[in-house]
Amino acid sequence: MIKENYSKILENVKNACIRSGRSPEEVTLIAVSKTKPVPMLEEAYSAGARDFGENKVQEIRDKFPVLPDDIKWHMIGHLQTNKVKYIVDKVCLIHSVDSYHLAEEISRQAEKKGVNADILIEVNMAEEESKFGLYKDEVTDLVREVAKLPHINIKGLMTIAPYVTNPEDNRKYFRAIRDLSIDIAKENIDNVSMSVLSMGMTGDYEVAIEEGATFVRVGTGIFGERNYTV
Ligand SMILES: *Cc1c(COP(=O)(O)O)cnc(C)c1O
């Protein structure tokens, strides 16, 4: 089933690209495997998935050593400063940076491990109280400060849109974060690229692609519902 789901979503991703005049190479599907056991990730891997998203440090630490080396791990969940050291050299991109304090620790730990960390700034576009991320008015100032840190590269922005039944309801947020990223790019801040937009999940990834997503993060659509009680 995972194989069929993965292929179907990849197909939808391609079609959304074509529909919106984009090249399918511009968009990467991240298989969000949080809470799912290793055999399910192996199944997605054999279907062709190479980018996996996790939201817990411990799960990355558990899965990383037992899965193939050519997997790119994405940290998409809220990251506590004291856990940065466990993953900074394991993940290809941290999507969820929302404070200078966290960015500082990422830079410090990256230096210790002899790497440069690629990060995204998480933006709470709908200003939902239950969500992490900066409000849009705060983003440019944080980008300027974080850009000065030595072992960090800012690659773009990430958002988690509200849970909606009609994906069209999120189009305005996707469009607004895209506009924000264009505005920031125009500032030509040293060491800052705005080439990445991580947005869109199972319910709304096609709309997100139409509005410029370069990473879509799909969990349920590939692996099925998550069961948090086991
Ligand atoms: C869980 C999660 C997803 C995937 O959500 P689905 O609705 O299952 O596709 C995407 N992004 C983040 C940050 C998540 O935590």
The ligand as an SDF file (V2000), in Angstrom:
LIG
                    3D

 15 15  0  0  0  0  0  0  0  0999 V2000
    3.2100   15.5150   10.6750 C   0  0  0  0  0  0  0  0  0  0  0  0
    3.7230   16.6360    9.8550 C   0  0  0  0  0  0  0  0  0  0  0  0
    3.5020   16.6780    8.4670 C   0  0  0  0  0  0  0  0  0  0  0  0
    2.7090   15.6240    7.7120 C   0  0  0  0  0  0  0  0  0  0  0  0
    1.3560   15.7440    7.9890 O   0  0  0  0  0  0  0  0  0  0  0  0
    0.2770   14.8630    7.1900 P   0  0  0  0  0  0  0  0  0  0  0  0
   -0.9740   15.6390    7.3350 O   0  0  0  0  0  0  0  0  0  0  0  0
    0.2480   13.5280    7.8430 O   0  0  0  0  0  0  0  0  0  0  0  0
    0.7410   14.7890    5.7820 O   0  0  0  0  0  0  0  0  0  0  0  0
    4.0370   17.7410    7.7650 C   0  0  0  0  0  0  0  0  0  0  0  0
    4.7510   18.7120    8.3740 N   0  0  0  0  0  0  0  0  0  0  0  0
    4.9890   18.7080    9.6990 C   0  0  0  0  0  0  0  0  0  0  0  0
    5.7860   19.7960   10.3010 C   0  0  0  0  0  0  0  0  0  0  0  0
    4.4750   17.6670   10.4800 C   0  0  0  0  0  0  0  0  0  0  0  0
    4.7130   17.6760   11.8020 O   0  0  0  0  0  0  0  0  0  0  0  0
  1  2  1  0
  2  3  1  0
  2 14  2  0
  3  4  1  0
  3 10  2  0
  4  5  1  0
  5  6  1  0
  6  7  2  0
  6  8  1  0
  6  9  1  0
 10 11  1  0
 11 12  2  0
 12 13  1  0
 12 14  1  0
 14 15  1  0
M  END
$$$$
